[in-house]
Amino acid sequence: MLQERGKRIDVVIPAYKPGKDFRELLSRLLKQTVLPDNIFVIQTLTEGEEQLPFEEECIHVYPVKQAEFDHGKTRDYGAKLSGADYVLMMTQDAMPENDYLLEELLKGFARENVGIVYGRQLARKDADLTEKLARLHNYPPESRLKTRADEEALGIKTYFCSDVCAMYDRILYEELGGFVHPVIFNEDMIMAYRVIRAGYGVYYAADAQVVHSHSYTCMQQFRRNFDLGVSQCQYSEVFENISSEKEGAGFAGKTILTLCKGFHFGKAIYFAWQCAFRLAGYRLGKNYEKLSRKMILRCTMSPWFWKEDRF
């Protein structure tokens, strides 16, 4: 039924040293009830690395140099390759849970003035309990439309959106200038902010599901949140009036309470320790302009971002 509407969808996936699961991801995309017209793989190549070969005519690989990769610029490059009605941004480690991913995302645009529809992320079966709780917190089982009217109630969550699996109205995306760049992190939330401030909605489609989770160490949490702080400092017009720390504190308290109620005291202690690393990284990132280049490179998860002088 949805295909009869004539809406075309292209998929953009940045790829960096993709593993064997990447071909499974592409295979699942080509088995969807609503098929993509094109899949654009934007492959970051290191020196001596070869471009991925594919036999499928709809899969197109475009190489970029590692030094040129940027979360916003690289995805924007992929979006500009498309002439479709909608562009689905995905990451190379997000696995469609079933054959209805594109169909469920597309349904979200049936609502009036929706500019972005993003999907639900399910934790991997072998994920730690704390990671499963984090996915449930950020990606609940209920769908929701978010507009500017939700800012007071939802705070920073109003703009929450993830390019792990997010579909964009391509025309609106272009009208709003596309993804910002350079950007170390949060290109998706910044775009969601622009969409909502332009009077459109961002729809969370809980039935559009991908399997995607991580098992970060304390230092990886520190570095990830350092980059988060950097992005919020660099694009302060988006984040300065809405606190991320309040949202983070609420999630931390709820998770620790849940773990303790389940008698997972060891996990609760370790999670609290992780939260301390997250907060330290975030606050340091918010003040990155006061740090030396050497210190920044020790703190960041994205050393490629700092190869050029950004001070």
HUHUHU-V57230 format. One record per helix or strand. SS is the DSSP state (h for helix, s for strand). FROM is the first residue (numbers start at 1). TO is the last residue. Records with the same first field share a line. If there is no record, write none. Layout:
# HUHUHU-V57230
SS=FROM-TO + FROM-TO
This chain:
# HUHUHU-V57230
h=3-5 + 20-29 + 66-68 + 71-80 + 101-110 + 129-138 + 148-159 + 170-175 + 187-197 + 218-234 + 236-239 + 244-261 + 265-286 + 288-290 + 293-299 + 303-306
s=9-16 + 38-45 + 59-65 + 86-91 + 95-96 + 114-122 + 144-146 + 165-169 + 201-211
